[in-house]
Amino acid sequence: IDVLKGPTSALYGNFSFSGTINVQTLERKQGTTLWLDPGSYGSLDGGLLTGYDHGQNGAVFGIRGVHEDGWRPNSGYQIGQAHARVVQALSSNTTLDAGMELYSTNWKSPGFLSDSAFHAGLFHQVANPTDGGNKDRAQERVSLRVLAGPSLLWRTTVYATQGHFHWFLTTPPEGSVGEGSGSQTEEADRRYGVGLISALTWYLPRTELTLGTEEGYVHSAYSNWFTTNRVEDSAQVLVTAHQSSGALFLQSTEDLGHHFRLSLGGRIDFQNNESTPDSGAALSKTKSIFSPKLGLLYHLPVAADVYANVSRGFRQTDGVIEDPTLPFITVWAYETGIKVDGSIVNGSLSVFQMDVSNEQTFDPITLTDISGGKSRRRGLEAEFVARLGSAVRLTGDWTVTDAKYQQLITADGDTLNGARVFNTAKYTGITSLEVAPDAAPWQVRLSTNVVGPYSPFDEPGVVRPAYGLLHLSGGLRVGGADFSVGIRNILDKHYPELEAGGFVTPGQPRSVFGSVRYTF
């Protein structure tokens, strides 16, 4: 798993806004791994991972199933997944790589609690027992890797995606003091897409250069209805949409002497959106955006690096299916910091700023948003791993953020200039203490996660207090089997997982989970 903070890499475009997570699956596997993870509230997670490794070719196949009854009534869900990847060497310098991912889930929803019901602990209320939905997704790809000499790599991937989501949700009316009196909404989206990514990378003595292109097409059939207990009353939106996109990108890193490294890149993206409603005239819009990237790193004589970067990123605005003329959300991101890689402590400390244009803040409860303004997020981020002896390790990951609207007027005419950005916390952090002796088959981990003062959506001036949760887990290895057990939220803390407009989704109470993994 590669994690890139911010829109700093030219290899990634649309939706690579606050960062990118690049997941690389195993190319081959010997043996078979089985696992079963039971837990509280009817939770059961199980699966199988197997494969082969024959030198010139390899493969990995996996399946997984999850069932959960849910800790609130009408909150259960199921998940099914399947994975396949096959790698075949066509020659000494050419490799064919094919993969497939399948995902399906269905769930029920208990709805939202009023703020007063949450503080009274009335967690067993259900807004509408017919709320819930399902989501299905499939992805197939074929990749070709060619080593054209000792310093040139060509990679091309062709992929296809298919998806469907369909859900029913009762949204509480604004200003209501109770729950369940709002209308139910049905939303459905069926889509398919195809795409291609191709890139050439040159590896030179002091320089690495990647030049590539990306193309894609997505078709969507979207509908939004007023419903009553899953019976359709009237349509709000019936529309068919198409999106065609293309991009050129260049990413380079160059060592300037023994201590300096320069990262320079950029990409230009083109996008055409077309929307055809069930009734009315079709709309279309073509737009483009340029995203430059610049970074500089200085390696200190000791085990540390000082760095700075500036980059621009973008994200497509929610609602473009209905209105193709909506502009991109853009951000200029700035960061500087220090990274330490020592024998006792590894970590980083950085300061950052993000200037967002066409700010869009989404209300997860009423499914509305505030758009069109500007905001600024400034903060401090610290990560560390400290080895307190051969058996003890202390880790932490903390972010402090000052997020404020610079210019924003809501649809109701409220001016939010200078107000805290909705749905943000002043700080968040995770700290853990792990005891795992090198020669021992066991380990114990105590951890906490903290959420600082939080600004709910559509409640200007309201700031909820900070809270913290405590967790404990342990593991034991016996032969080829790994056993673990853990307790989440040991102190059974009542906390709001999500809040907006005076309504709350409560967080999960104390829960016990276990795991058994066996490889043969």
Buried (B, 14 or more C-beta within 10 A) or exposed (E): EEEBBBBBBBBBBBEBBBBBEEEEEBBBBEEEBBBEBBBBBEBEBBBEBBBBBEEEBBBBBBBBBBBBBBBBBBBBBEBBBBBBBBBBBEEEEBBBBBBBBBBBBBBBBBBBBBBEBBEEEEBEBBBBBBBBBBBBBBBBBEBBBBBEEEEEBBBBBBBBBBBBBBBBBBBBEBEBEEBBEBBBBBBBBBBBBBBBBBBBBBEEEEEBBBBBBBBBBBBBBBBBBEBEEEEEEEEEBBBBBBBBBBBBBBBBBBBEEEEEBBBBBBBBBBBBBBBBBEEEEEBEBEBEBEBBBBBBBBBEEEEBBBBBBBBBBBBBBBEBBBEBEBBBBBBBBBBBBBBBEEEEBBBBEBEBBBBBBBBBBBBBBBEBBBBBBBBBBBBBBBBBBBBEEEBEBBBBBBBBBBBBBBBBBBEEEEEBEEBBBBBBBBBBBBBBBBBBEEEEEBBEBBBBBBBBBBBBBBBBEBBBEBBBBBBEBBBBBEEEBBBBBBBBBBEEEEBBEBBBBBBBBBBBBBBEBBBBBBBE
